[in-house]
């Protein structure tokens, strides 16, 4: 049996899509624990996750997806960590491919696959016509596309709680700082569902602000180090 993989799923009011996401993870037929961090949902997200056999952690009041990720990390028992959005769909065999890549190469701390966008089939036709998605696969982070050694977080630490949406850049910077290698592989592991309430859409202004703040801090650190 393969080493335990902890799959962490931060979610708020995810009853519409979470069952499908969980089923695609279960179909991977790997040694996993699924940790659902319910970030103050007002629907029955937690009950659905429990019925699917997940470990469910909960914030009574929403604290944001970054704190939810940190909460999941603290509860994780696996040798490897994968973050998965509650509304995305993992392709068959994807988790084994990621696991085989990282477990067979001790020089890497994470392995990163690609993501493919698709428009959620139930949204109205008029909205579909207005929705622009990336036509080609792209490398994704924290969306079911990257498998990370849990030991990497011993060096990088938790995600910064004051950054709601820019934790991706911050984390990559910390990996680079500690000379931790991320290997990219050319296959699509996950299909990213695009719909009207995607986090990236509803938090777009905050996302740009956080990315700018993280990049400014990175530039400042480089200047102070004389690089």
Secondary structure in CASP SS format (residue, H / E / C, confidence):
PFRMAT SS
TARGET T0000
AUTHOR 0000-0000-0000
METHOD secondary structure of the structure
MODEL  1
X C 1.00
X C 1.00
X C 1.00
X C 1.00
X E 1.00
X E 1.00
X E 1.00
X E 1.00
X E 1.00
X E 1.00
X E 1.00
X C 1.00
X C 1.00
X C 1.00
X C 1.00
X C 1.00
X C 1.00
X H 1.00
X H 1.00
X H 1.00
X H 1.00
X H 1.00
X H 1.00
X H 1.00
X H 1.00
X H 1.00
X C 1.00
X C 1.00
X C 1.00
X C 1.00
X C 1.00
X E 1.00
X E 1.00
X E 1.00
X E 1.00
X E 1.00
X E 1.00
X E 1.00
X E 1.00
X C 1.00
X C 1.00
X C 1.00
X C 1.00
X C 1.00
X H 1.00
X H 1.00
X H 1.00
X H 1.00
X H 1.00
X H 1.00
X H 1.00
X C 1.00
X C 1.00
X C 1.00
X E 1.00
X E 1.00
X E 1.00
X E 1.00
X E 1.00
X C 1.00
X C 1.00
X C 1.00
X C 1.00
X C 1.00
X H 1.00
X H 1.00
X H 1.00
X H 1.00
X H 1.00
X H 1.00
X H 1.00
X H 1.00
X H 1.00
X H 1.00
X H 1.00
X C 1.00
X C 1.00
X C 1.00
X C 1.00
X E 1.00
X E 1.00
X E 1.00
X E 1.00
X C 1.00
X C 1.00
X C 1.00
X C 1.00
X C 1.00
X E 1.00
X E 1.00
X C 1.00
X C 1.00
X C 1.00
X H 1.00
X H 1.00
X H 1.00
X H 1.00
X H 1.00
X H 1.00
X H 1.00
X H 1.00
X H 1.00
X H 1.00
X C 1.00
X C 1.00
X C 1.00
X C 1.00
X C 1.00
X C 1.00
X E 1.00
X E 1.00
X E 1.00
X E 1.00
X E 1.00
X E 1.00
X E 1.00
X E 1.00
X E 1.00
X E 1.00
X C 1.00
X C 1.00
X C 1.00
X C 1.00
X C 1.00
X H 1.00
X H 1.00
X H 1.00
X H 1.00
X H 1.00
X H 1.00
X C 1.00
X C 1.00
X C 1.00
X C 1.00
X C 1.00
X C 1.00
X C 1.00
X E 1.00
X E 1.00
X C 1.00
X C 1.00
X C 1.00
X C 1.00
X C 1.00
X C 1.00
X E 1.00
X E 1.00
X E 1.00
X E 1.00
X C 1.00
X C 1.00
X H 1.00
X H 1.00
X H 1.00
X H 1.00
X H 1.00
X C 1.00
X C 1.00
X C 1.00
X C 1.00
X C 1.00
X C 1.00
X C 1.00
X C 1.00
X C 1.00
X C 1.00
X H 1.00
X H 1.00
X H 1.00
X H 1.00
X H 1.00
X H 1.00
X H 1.00
X H 1.00
X H 1.00
X H 1.00
X H 1.00
X C 1.00
X C 1.00
X C 1.00
X C 1.00
X E 1.00
X E 1.00
X E 1.00
X E 1.00
X E 1.00
X E 1.00
X E 1.00
X E 1.00
X E 1.00
X E 1.00
X E 1.00
X E 1.00
X E 1.00
X C 1.00
X C 1.00
X C 1.00
X C 1.00
X H 1.00
X H 1.00
X H 1.00
X H 1.00
X C 1.00
X H 1.00
X H 1.00
X H 1.00
X H 1.00
X H 1.00
X H 1.00
X H 1.00
X H 1.00
X H 1.00
X H 1.00
X H 1.00
X H 1.00
X H 1.00
X H 1.00
X H 1.00
X H 1.00
X H 1.00
X H 1.00
X H 1.00
X H 1.00
X H 1.00
X C 1.00
X C 1.00
X C 1.00
END
